[in-house]
Amino acid sequence: MSAEASVPRAGASASHLRDRAITVAVAALAAVAVWSIATLAGAQLTVDQGTGPRDVTVLAVVLNSVIAALLGWGLLAVLERFRASARTIWTGIALVVLVLSLVPASLVDASAGTRVALVLMHLVVGAVVIVGLRRGARGA
């Protein structure tokens, strides 16, 4: 065995982390794009979850998108460590979580425009995270 063959694949690991970090960033940017379009279209992005009306701010959109993407990344990393079919299992879980996340977004006490914007934000973040994290994930 040559010395070159036994060198760890540090470059691949760094590129793998970079790709996943980019996915997290793109998910947040996609949600901000939907938020921006909705805001420019005149939607009053305000929801009431029982504690009074609250604005859906761009900071809340970014934080929620990043947290959701990081949770997805974390689950995928755990599954990759212990399951040969990590990508398939993770994709199924991610799709179920995405569908379930649409329920409160569509039922929240808010205007129709706000509900549409919230559902679209969930869909774009979910799509970016699922497609982005699946790329390069281990397990068929």
C-alpha positions as CSV (number, residue, x, y, z in Angstrom):
1,M,0.0,0.0,0.0
2,S,1.4,3.4,-0.9
3,A,1.7,6.3,1.5
4,E,-0.7,8.2,-0.8
5,A,-3.4,5.6,-0.5
6,S,-3.4,5.7,3.3
7,V,-3.7,9.5,3.6
8,P,-7.0,10.5,5.1
9,R,-9.5,12.3,2.9
10,A,-9.3,15.6,4.7
11,G,-10.0,17.6,1.6
12,A,-13.2,15.6,0.9
13,S,-14.3,16.2,4.5
14,A,-13.7,19.9,4.4
15,S,-15.5,20.2,1.1
16,H,-18.4,18.1,2.5
17,L,-18.7,20.5,5.5
18,R,-18.5,23.5,3.2
19,D,-21.2,22.1,0.9
20,R,-23.5,21.5,3.9
21,A,-22.8,25.0,5.4
22,I,-23.6,26.5,2.0
23,T,-26.9,24.6,2.0
24,V,-27.7,26.1,5.4
25,A,-26.9,29.6,4.1
26,V,-28.9,29.1,0.9
27,A,-31.9,27.9,2.8
28,A,-31.9,31.1,4.9
29,L,-31.4,33.3,1.8
30,A,-34.3,31.5,0.1
31,A,-36.6,32.2,3.0
32,V,-35.5,35.8,3.1
33,A,-36.2,36.1,-0.6
34,V,-39.8,34.9,0.0
35,W,-40.1,37.2,3.0
36,S,-38.9,40.1,0.9
37,I,-41.2,39.4,-2.0
38,A,-44.2,39.1,0.4
39,T,-43.2,42.3,2.2
40,L,-42.8,44.2,-1.1
41,A,-46.2,42.8,-2.3
42,G,-47.7,44.5,0.7
43,A,-48.4,41.4,2.9
44,Q,-48.6,42.3,6.6
45,L,-46.5,39.5,8.0
46,T,-48.0,39.5,11.4
47,V,-49.2,36.4,13.3
48,D,-51.0,35.8,16.6
49,Q,-50.1,32.7,18.5
50,G,-52.3,33.5,21.5
51,T,-49.9,36.1,23.0
52,G,-50.9,39.0,20.8
53,P,-49.9,40.0,17.3
54,R,-46.2,39.7,16.4
55,D,-44.4,40.7,13.3
56,V,-42.6,38.1,11.3
57,T,-39.2,39.8,11.1
58,V,-36.4,39.0,8.8
59,L,-34.3,38.1,11.8
60,A,-36.9,35.5,12.9
61,V,-37.0,34.1,9.3
62,V,-33.2,33.8,9.2
63,L,-32.9,32.2,12.7
64,N,-35.7,29.7,12.1
65,S,-34.4,28.7,8.7
66,V,-30.8,28.2,10.0
67,I,-32.0,26.3,13.1
68,A,-34.2,24.0,10.9
69,A,-31.4,23.4,8.5
70,L,-28.8,22.7,11.3
71,L,-31.2,20.3,12.9
72,G,-31.6,18.5,9.6
73,W,-27.8,18.4,9.1
74,G,-27.4,17.1,12.6
75,L,-29.9,14.3,12.1
76,L,-28.3,13.3,8.8
77,A,-24.8,13.2,10.4
78,V,-26.1,10.9,13.2
79,L,-27.8,8.6,10.7
80,E,-24.7,8.6,8.5
81,R,-22.7,7.4,11.4
82,F,-25.0,4.5,12.3
83,R,-27.0,3.5,9.2
84,A,-25.9,2.4,5.8
85,S,-29.1,3.7,4.3
86,A,-28.8,7.1,6.0
87,R,-29.8,9.2,3.0
88,T,-33.0,7.3,2.4
89,I,-34.1,7.3,6.0
90,W,-33.2,11.0,6.4
91,T,-35.1,12.0,3.3
92,G,-38.2,10.2,4.5
93,I,-38.0,11.9,7.9
94,A,-37.2,15.3,6.3
95,L,-40.3,15.0,4.0
96,V,-42.6,14.1,6.9
97,V,-41.2,17.0,9.0
98,L,-41.7,19.4,6.1
99,V,-45.3,18.3,5.6
100,L,-46.0,18.6,9.3
101,S,-44.5,22.0,9.4
102,L,-47.0,23.2,6.9
103,V,-49.9,22.6,9.2
104,P,-49.3,25.3,11.8
105,A,-48.0,27.6,9.1
106,S,-51.3,27.3,7.2
107,L,-53.5,27.5,10.3
108,V,-51.9,30.3,12.2
109,D,-54.1,33.3,13.1
110,A,-53.0,35.6,10.3
111,S,-54.1,37.1,7.0
112,A,-54.3,34.8,3.9
113,G,-51.2,36.6,2.4
114,T,-49.2,35.9,5.6
115,R,-50.2,32.3,5.6
116,V,-49.2,31.9,2.0
117,A,-45.9,33.5,2.6
118,L,-45.3,31.3,5.7
119,V,-46.1,28.1,3.7
120,L,-43.9,29.2,0.9
121,M,-41.0,29.9,3.3
122,H,-41.4,26.5,4.8
123,L,-41.5,24.9,1.3
124,V,-38.4,26.7,0.0
125,V,-36.4,26.0,3.1
126,G,-37.4,22.4,3.1
127,A,-36.6,22.0,-0.6
128,V,-33.2,23.6,-0.3
129,V,-32.3,21.6,2.8
130,I,-33.5,18.3,1.4
131,V,-31.9,18.7,-2.0
132,G,-28.7,20.2,-0.6
133,L,-28.1,17.8,2.2
134,R,-29.0,14.8,0.2
135,R,-26.2,15.6,-2.2
136,G,-23.2,13.9,-1.0
137,A,-25.0,12.1,1.8
138,R,-24.1,8.4,2.4
139,G,-26.5,5.6,1.9
140,A,-28.9,4.9,-0.9
